[in-house]
């Protein structure tokens, strides 16, 4: 993988947000969940979809803090407009595990 400069890294705006709403996304090609995430302040609530059904249910996501890139352009996912990219890593089986702070953090806090 090519190295990037620190200035390149600073262009990626990763923030902590709290999931305020989550629901199944049956129209998606692959099983997914729709998420509404509150980033507070000027960012507000943004929505996204995530292929995380192996490890999460919509009911278990509400109130959970997650990390997401908030400065990507919006992207149409079937009938749903995704406005942020929630971040995760694969578990031993390749299913996504969401990245989140290990302690409560103020919504909108930027990753350093």
C-alpha positions in Angstrom: 0.0 0.0 0.0 1.3 3.4 -0.9 2.4 5.8 1.9 0.4 9.0 2.4 1.4 12.2 4.0 0.1 13.5 7.3 -1.7 16.2 5.4 -3.5 13.5 3.4 -4.5 11.8 6.7 -6.0 15.1 8.0 -8.3 15.3 4.9 -10.2 12.3 6.2 -12.7 13.5 8.8 -13.5 10.6 11.2 -15.9 11.4 13.9 -17.7 9.6 16.8 -21.5 9.5 16.6 -24.3 7.8 18.4 -26.8 5.5 16.5 -30.2 7.0 17.1 -32.2 4.7 14.8 -31.5 1.4 13.1 -33.7 -0.7 10.9 -33.4 -3.6 8.5 -32.6 -2.8 4.8 -34.4 -5.6 2.9 -34.0 -3.9 -0.5 -30.2 -4.1 -0.3 -28.4 -6.7 -2.5 -26.5 -8.0 0.5 -28.0 -8.1 4.0 -27.6 -4.7 5.6 -28.9 -2.4 8.3 -29.9 1.3 7.8 -28.4 3.5 10.5 -29.1 7.1 11.5 -26.1 8.5 13.4 -26.1 11.7 15.5 -22.7 13.6 15.2 -24.0 16.7 17.0 -23.2 20.3 16.3 -22.9 21.3 12.6 -22.9 17.8 11.3 -26.2 16.6 12.9 -27.8 13.3 12.1 -26.5 11.5 9.0 -27.6 8.2 7.6 -25.8 5.2 6.1 -26.2 1.5 5.5 -23.8 -1.2 6.6 -23.4 -4.9 5.9 -23.1 -5.8 9.6 -26.0 -8.3 10.0 -23.7 -11.2 11.0 -22.7 -9.4 14.3 -25.5 -6.9 14.9 -29.2 -6.4 15.0 -31.0 -3.1 14.6 -32.3 -3.2 18.2 -28.8 -3.7 19.5 -27.3 -0.8 17.7 -29.5 2.0 19.0 -27.6 4.1 21.5 -24.2 2.6 20.5 -21.3 4.9 19.6 -19.5 4.3 16.3 -16.8 5.9 14.2 -17.5 7.1 10.7 -16.0 9.1 7.9 -18.2 12.2 7.6 -16.7 14.0 4.6 -17.2 11.5 1.8 -19.8 12.5 -0.8 -23.3 11.0 -0.4 -23.8 7.7 -2.3 -27.0 6.1 -3.5 -27.4 2.5 -2.2 -30.5 1.2 -3.9 -33.4 3.4 -2.7 -31.4 4.8 0.2 -28.9 7.7 0.3 -25.8 6.9 2.3 -24.2 10.1 3.8 -21.3 8.7 5.9 -19.1 5.6 5.9 -19.2 3.7 9.2 -15.9 2.0 10.0 -15.3 -1.6 10.9 -12.8 -4.4 10.7 -13.3 -8.1 9.8 -13.6 -10.7 12.6 -12.1 -14.2 12.3 -14.9 -15.2 9.9 -14.7 -12.0 7.8 -17.9 -10.4 9.3 -17.6 -6.8 10.1 -17.1 -5.6 13.7 -17.8 -1.9 14.2 -15.1 0.5 15.4 -16.1 2.5 18.5 -14.5 4.4 21.4 -13.8 2.2 24.4 -15.3 4.9 26.7 -18.2 7.3 26.1 -17.1 10.2 24.0 -18.8 13.5 23.1 -20.7 13.1 19.8 -18.9 14.8 16.9 -15.4 14.3 18.5 -12.8 14.1 15.7 -10.4 11.2 15.6 -6.7 12.2 16.2 
